[in-house]
Amino acid sequence: MQKQADIQTELQLWEALRQSDQQAFAALYDRYFKLLYNYGRKIGGVNAVLEDAIHDLFVDLWRFREKLSPTTSVRFYLYRSLRRKLLRNESRKAFFTLDDFVIEDVWLTPTPSSEQKLIEEESGHQRVHRLRKLLNDLSPRQYEAMVLRFYDEMDFEEIAAVLNVNEQSARNLVQRGLTQLRQYVKYVLSFFVLCWF
C-alpha cells in the first residue's frame, strides 16, 4: 500500500499536470517509469514494446492533459492505462506469454570457491527453471493478479480496477493462483520425501 503522504503528493502532481505544469509531468515520469516498467515485465511485456508503450502513455498524458479527469490514485490510473496500451499493441498475442520473462536471479550469491559458485549457479538455474514452469502453469490473469497483489502490493479493489473485473473476481484469481502454487509445493515436497527415504 502507498503511504498517504505519497498519494497526496501524486494527486497534487496530477492536478499540476492537468494545468500544463511541465515539472509535474517530469516528476510523474521520473516517479513512475521504473514502477511501470517492472509491472510490465512481470506480466510478460517485451522490452522494446514495453518501453514504447510507457513512452506512448506519457506522451498521451501530455497531449491530452487538459482533458484528463481528476483521479483518486495516480498509480492505479497509470497501471491500468499501461495495461490497456499493451493489450492494444500489435504484439498482444505474445504479450501474456512468459517466453521472454526474466526472473531475477535472487538465489545466486558470490562464494569464495569457484566450485561452490558453479554448484550454486546450477542449483539456482534449476530453481529458476522450476519457477518458470510453475508460473507458466498459472493462467495469464491469475499471474497478473498475483503480480499486482504481491509485487505491487495493491489491494483487491485496485486489482479489480486494473484488470477491469469486479472485486470478488480479483480475489478469486489470486486465491486460485495461490491454491495452484500450494498444490505444486505439496507435490514437490512429497516427491522429495519419497526420494529421500
C-alpha positions as CSV (number, residue, x, y, z in Angstrom):
1,M,0.0,0.0,0.0
2,Q,1.1,3.5,-0.7
3,K,1.6,5.9,2.1
4,Q,-1.0,8.7,2.4
5,A,1.6,11.4,2.0
6,D,2.8,9.8,-1.2
7,I,-0.7,9.6,-2.5
8,Q,-1.3,13.3,-1.7
9,T,1.9,14.4,-3.4
10,E,1.0,12.4,-6.5
11,L,-2.5,13.8,-6.6
12,Q,-1.0,17.3,-6.4
13,L,1.4,16.4,-9.3
14,W,-1.6,15.1,-11.2
15,E,-3.5,18.3,-10.8
16,A,-0.5,20.4,-11.8
17,L,-0.1,18.2,-14.9
18,R,-3.7,18.9,-15.8
19,Q,-2.8,22.6,-15.6
20,S,0.1,22.1,-18.1
21,D,2.9,22.1,-15.5
22,Q,6.0,20.5,-17.2
23,Q,7.8,20.0,-13.9
24,A,4.9,18.0,-12.5
25,F,4.8,15.9,-15.7
26,A,8.6,15.2,-15.4
27,A,8.2,14.3,-11.7
28,L,5.4,11.8,-12.5
29,Y,7.5,10.4,-15.3
30,D,10.6,10.0,-13.0
31,R,8.5,8.6,-10.2
32,Y,6.6,6.0,-12.3
33,F,8.8,4.9,-15.2
34,K,10.6,2.2,-13.3
35,L,7.4,1.0,-11.5
36,L,5.5,0.8,-14.8
37,Y,8.4,-1.0,-16.4
38,N,8.7,-3.5,-13.6
39,Y,4.9,-4.1,-13.7
40,G,5.0,-4.6,-17.5
41,R,7.9,-7.0,-17.3
42,K,6.2,-9.0,-14.6
43,I,3.1,-9.5,-16.7
44,G,5.2,-10.5,-19.7
45,G,5.9,-7.4,-21.6
46,V,8.8,-7.5,-24.1
47,N,11.5,-4.8,-23.5
48,A,11.1,-2.7,-26.7
49,V,7.3,-3.0,-26.8
50,L,7.1,-2.2,-23.1
51,E,9.3,0.9,-23.3
52,D,7.4,2.2,-26.3
53,A,4.1,1.6,-24.5
54,I,5.3,3.5,-21.4
55,H,6.6,6.4,-23.5
56,D,3.4,6.5,-25.5
57,L,1.4,6.6,-22.3
58,F,3.3,9.6,-21.1
59,V,3.1,11.3,-24.5
60,D,-0.7,10.8,-24.4
61,L,-0.8,12.2,-20.9
62,W,0.9,15.3,-22.0
63,R,-1.1,15.6,-25.3
64,F,-4.5,15.2,-23.5
65,R,-3.5,16.8,-20.2
66,E,-6.3,19.3,-20.3
67,K,-8.9,16.6,-20.9
68,L,-7.6,14.4,-18.0
69,S,-10.1,13.9,-15.3
70,P,-9.3,14.0,-11.6
71,T,-8.3,10.7,-10.1
72,T,-8.1,9.2,-6.6
73,S,-5.0,7.1,-7.4
74,V,-2.3,8.1,-9.9
75,R,-0.6,4.7,-9.7
76,F,-3.8,3.0,-10.3
77,Y,-4.6,5.1,-13.4
78,L,-1.1,4.6,-14.9
79,Y,-1.1,0.8,-14.3
80,R,-4.5,0.5,-15.9
81,S,-3.5,2.7,-18.8
82,L,-0.3,0.8,-19.4
83,R,-2.1,-2.5,-19.3
84,R,-4.6,-1.2,-21.9
85,K,-1.8,0.1,-24.2
86,L,-0.1,-3.3,-24.1
87,L,-3.2,-5.2,-24.8
88,R,-4.0,-2.9,-27.8
89,N,-0.5,-3.3,-29.1
90,E,0.1,-5.3,-32.3
91,S,2.0,-7.9,-30.4
92,R,-0.8,-8.5,-27.9
93,K,-0.9,-12.2,-28.9
94,A,2.6,-12.6,-27.5
95,F,2.1,-10.2,-24.6
96,F,0.9,-12.6,-22.0
97,T,3.5,-15.3,-22.7
98,L,6.4,-15.9,-20.3
99,D,8.9,-16.9,-23.0
100,D,10.8,-13.6,-22.7
101,F,10.2,-13.3,-19.0
102,V,13.4,-12.9,-17.0
103,I,13.2,-13.9,-13.4
104,E,15.6,-12.1,-11.1
105,D,18.4,-14.3,-10.1
106,V,17.9,-13.8,-6.3
107,W,19.4,-17.1,-5.3
108,L,22.9,-16.7,-6.5
109,T,25.3,-15.2,-4.1
110,P,29.1,-14.9,-4.5
111,T,31.1,-17.5,-2.8
112,P,34.9,-17.8,-2.3
113,S,35.2,-21.2,-4.0
114,S,34.7,-21.4,-7.8
115,E,33.4,-25.0,-7.4
116,Q,30.9,-23.9,-4.8
117,K,29.8,-21.0,-7.1
118,L,29.3,-23.4,-10.0
119,I,27.2,-25.7,-7.8
120,E,25.1,-22.8,-6.6
121,E,24.7,-21.5,-10.1
122,E,23.4,-24.8,-11.3
123,S,21.1,-25.1,-8.3
124,G,19.8,-21.5,-9.0
125,H,19.2,-22.4,-12.7
126,Q,17.2,-25.4,-11.6
127,R,15.1,-23.3,-9.2
128,V,14.5,-20.7,-11.9
129,H,13.5,-23.4,-14.3
130,R,11.0,-24.9,-11.8
131,L,9.7,-21.4,-11.0
132,R,9.2,-20.6,-14.7
133,K,7.3,-23.9,-15.2
134,L,5.2,-23.1,-12.2
135,L,4.4,-19.6,-13.5
136,N,3.7,-20.9,-16.9
137,D,1.1,-23.2,-15.4
138,L,-0.9,-20.2,-14.0
139,S,-3.4,-18.6,-16.3
140,P,-2.3,-15.1,-17.5
141,R,-5.0,-13.5,-15.5
142,Q,-4.0,-15.4,-12.3
143,Y,-0.4,-14.5,-12.9
144,E,-1.2,-10.8,-13.4
145,A,-3.4,-10.7,-10.4
146,M,-0.7,-12.2,-8.2
147,V,1.9,-9.8,-9.5
148,L,-0.4,-6.9,-8.7
149,R,-1.1,-8.3,-5.2
150,F,2.3,-9.4,-4.1
151,Y,4.8,-7.4,-6.1
152,D,3.0,-4.1,-6.3
153,E,1.1,-4.6,-3.0
154,M,-2.3,-3.5,-4.4
155,D,-5.5,-4.3,-2.5
156,F,-8.2,-6.3,-4.2
157,E,-10.2,-3.2,-5.1
158,E,-7.3,-1.8,-7.0
159,I,-6.5,-5.1,-8.7
160,A,-10.1,-5.4,-9.8
161,A,-10.0,-1.9,-11.4
162,V,-6.7,-2.6,-13.2
163,L,-7.9,-5.9,-14.5
164,N,-11.4,-4.5,-15.3
165,V,-13.2,-7.2,-13.2
166,N,-15.2,-7.0,-10.0
167,E,-13.5,-7.2,-6.6
168,Q,-14.7,-10.8,-6.0
169,S,-13.2,-11.9,-9.3
170,A,-9.9,-10.3,-8.3
171,R,-10.0,-12.2,-5.0
172,N,-10.8,-15.5,-6.8
173,L,-7.9,-15.0,-9.3
174,V,-5.4,-14.5,-6.5
175,Q,-6.9,-17.4,-4.4
176,R,-6.8,-19.8,-7.4
177,G,-3.3,-18.9,-8.2
178,L,-2.2,-19.4,-4.6
179,T,-4.0,-22.7,-4.5
180,Q,-2.2,-23.9,-7.6
181,L,1.1,-22.8,-6.2
182,R,0.4,-24.6,-2.9
183,Q,-0.5,-27.8,-4.8
184,Y,2.8,-27.6,-6.7
185,V,4.7,-27.1,-3.5
186,K,3.0,-30.1,-1.8
187,Y,3.8,-32.3,-4.9
188,V,7.5,-31.2,-4.8
189,L,7.7,-31.8,-1.1
190,S,6.1,-35.3,-1.3
191,F,8.3,-36.2,-4.2
192,F,11.4,-35.1,-2.2
193,V,10.3,-37.1,0.9
194,L,9.7,-40.2,-1.2
195,C,13.1,-39.9,-2.9
196,W,14.9,-39.1,0.4
197,F,13.6,-42.2,2.3
